[in-house]
């Protein structure tokens, strides 16, 4: 009854049964089963920011609790601005009725704006977003909560900084790292609050970058599998103008919970390793900064090496870089993967690389490049010998923009991209089709991907994301559609 009342209140249009997979006929006249279910609307409420598909697990092939789709809604929704969670059925991976996250006492957890979510330990999911200002936390302060997909969730923890820039990652056994911003007096960085938290000063004096610091700290917290909560945050003061200089932020974990944070500030990209035990490493400058709105991709491995990838736009051109460290996470100069003139149709598009570690522990890198004046999806394997020659997996003559790259339990990865339609004014981001392709690391030195698969026909699609259920090998994609509503589709397990 409560679920029905909540659904009525929110005015949601939900799909609660698996869509029967249609059949298609290929060019040879052979009949095959479509790999993706027909797109279905999960929420009729408008919102902003990308949805997040999360599946808690304790290994690449073993789920530990129900997955969920997490996203934010805006004020036109009957409930107002907030965050919704739709638990995913473990039997068929169909998302159920969306609901507001609540504590065990039934109190609504009031988050708003763009939210982020990641799998946590013991079958939980972790959600972060901006405070709605309804409790003790001031409006727009960064809050964090965690719980089972169907609830209850823990009372939110105030992290003492702005909700403008933060990053999540999950590692083996469900260990979680969370990086955010906080302002502190210049020279107060390089201190640790406890074994679960540390502060990384962006561009500190003495780091060799020629900067004098502005008091902006990147704050890192790690929740390990044996713990049930993140450590209480060390509040160093309210966020101010200094934090605005950090334009992008990411964090990575290895299976030992050694962490790597990378961020861009004042035109440069920085990285720093924080081992789970031992001495914290110094800040290292990796190269020129990604553009505002860009994404930094990173991975750190148990062999004490790390990889960071990013793009750099300059004078109408885009350069895609990767930096690989030596043992001890000591980076040398970045490698230029690709440099090209920006295709003229999308001058504001930001190329965003993705890096994933497969279930075999191989590493795969994807990015958006260009071929003959068209955007194209590149994928390459990375190992101790470097980045191997990339494959172009999007069809020739079409423009493809990378949306996501997700690892699966069967040593595979799924690349997700959008293809905007061509209009008289150029490429139209208001009308995009969504495609996917499944591939493998064909050791040595290659990646192999099957033909592209249509996930959604052309339409007002954006913010597409995807994740695999580690227990079933099904993939669930979610994206924004008309007026910011939320849609999803499910990929059948296996298949090429």
Secondary structure, 3 states (H helix, E strand, C coil): CHHHHHHHHHCCCCCCCCCCCCEEECCCCCEEECCECCCEEEECCCCCCCCEEECCEEECCEECCCCEEEEEECCCCCCCCEEEEEEECCCCCCECCCEECECCCCCECCEEEEEEEEECHHHCEEEEEEECCCCCCCCCEEEEEEECCCCCECCCEEEEEECCCEEEEECHHHCEEEEEEEECCCCCCCCCCECCEEEEECCCCCCCCCCCCCCEEEEEEEECCCCCCCCCCCCCCCCCHHHHHEEEEEEEECCCCCEEEEEEECCEEEEEEECCCCCCCCCEEEEECCCCCCCCEEEECCCCCEEEEEEEEECCEEEEEEEEEECCCEECCCEEEEEEECCHHHCCCCCCCEEEECCCCCEEEEEEEEECCEEEEEEEEEECCEECCCEECCCCCCCCEEEEEEECCCCEEEEEEEEEEEECCEEEEEEEEEEEEEEEEECCCEEEECCCEEEEEEECCEEEEEEECCCCCCEEEEEECHHHCEEEEEECCCCC
